[in-house]
Amino acid sequence: MSRLPDGLIAFGPNANCTLELCPIEWSILQYRPSVPASAIFISLFAIALVGHAIQGIRSRTWGFMGSMISGCILEIVGYIGRLLIYDNPFNFEGFLMQIVCITVAPVFFSAAIYVLLSQT
């Protein structure tokens, strides 16, 4: 935790910085995430989620479908975290939400590919 002037804390569970009190450069990302990009990715992963659910049920590929849906859900949650960070770049929960979910989601996509390769 970095201590800033006037007892301000820029990062961590006890962060009390806001855009009114601290400059954006003191935040962990040092920029405000793009709302349009986050919204586009949320909608694309939601469409992919529905498509994989329909195709997985139709083809009865439960392992592949489960992995792809799990990855899509994590991506959606991660980009929702980025939307939370837009309003307050010092939001620790939003940062953790986006960094963990967006980082872990590709593991599920890789698992889906692995499941698919094991079936051939």
N, C-alpha and C positions, 0 to 999 in steps of 0.2 A: 504494500500500500504506500503510495507516495503522499507525503504531506505537502500541501500547498499553502500559500499565504491565507491567513484568516481562518485556519483550521479546516480548509476545504479538502475533501478526499475525492480524487478523480476516478478511482477504480476500486472495485471490490464490493462486497455485500453491504458495506457501510458508506458507500459513495454518496456524497451530498451535493455534487456539482450538477448544475443544469446549464443550459445554453445562456441563461441570463447572468450566471455567476462566473462561469469559466469559458475560456475560448475553446473552440472545437479541436485545436491542436493538442489539448490535454486529454482528450478521450483516447480510448485504446485504438480505435480505427483511424482517428485523425481526419475523418470525413463523415458526411451524412450519407448513408446508403440511398440508392435511387428507389423511390417509390414506384415509378412505372416499371422498372426492371423487376422488382420484387413481385409486383402484381402479375406481370406477364409470366414469370416462372411459376408462381402459385397456380395460375390458370392452366399452364401447360402440364404441370405435374398432376393437377386434378383431372384433366382430360386423359392423360396417360393412365392414371389410376383406374378410371372408369373403363377405359379400353382394355386394360389388362384383366380387370375383373370379368368383363363380358367374355373376352377370349379365353380366359382360364377356365371359366365355368363351362363354356361351350366345348372346349377341347379336353376338359378334365385333367389339366396339368396343375395339380394343387401345389406342388413344391415350387414350381416356377412362378405361379400366380401369387402365392404367399410372399415370396421373396420380393417380387416386383412391387406389389402393393405396399409392403413394409417400407421399401426404399422410397416410394412416392410419398407416403405419409410423412416420413422423416424429412424429406426435402420440403414439403409444404410447411411443416412446423418450423423448419429452419428459416425459410423466407418470411414467415410470420414474425419470427424473432428479429429479422432485419427491419421489418416495418416498425416494430417496437423501438428499435434503436434510432430510427429516423426522428421520432418525436423527442427522445432524450438519448443522445449518444453516450451518456454516462450510465445508462441502465444496465446493471450487471446481469440481471436475469435474462434480459433480451440478448445480451452478448453471449452468455453461456448457451442459450437456446439455439442461436444460429450457428455458433462454432461447433457444438457437439453434433447437432442434427445434420448439418450440411457436410460435415466431415465423415460421419458414420454411414450415411445413406448409400454411398457407392459400394460399400461392403455387401449390402443386400443385392444390388444389381450384379455384382460379381458372383455372388452365391447363386443367383438365378441362372447366369450363364453356365456355371459349373454344373448345376442340376440338369440343364438342357444338354450339355455335352455328355453327361453320364448316360443319357437316354439314347444316344446314337450309337 
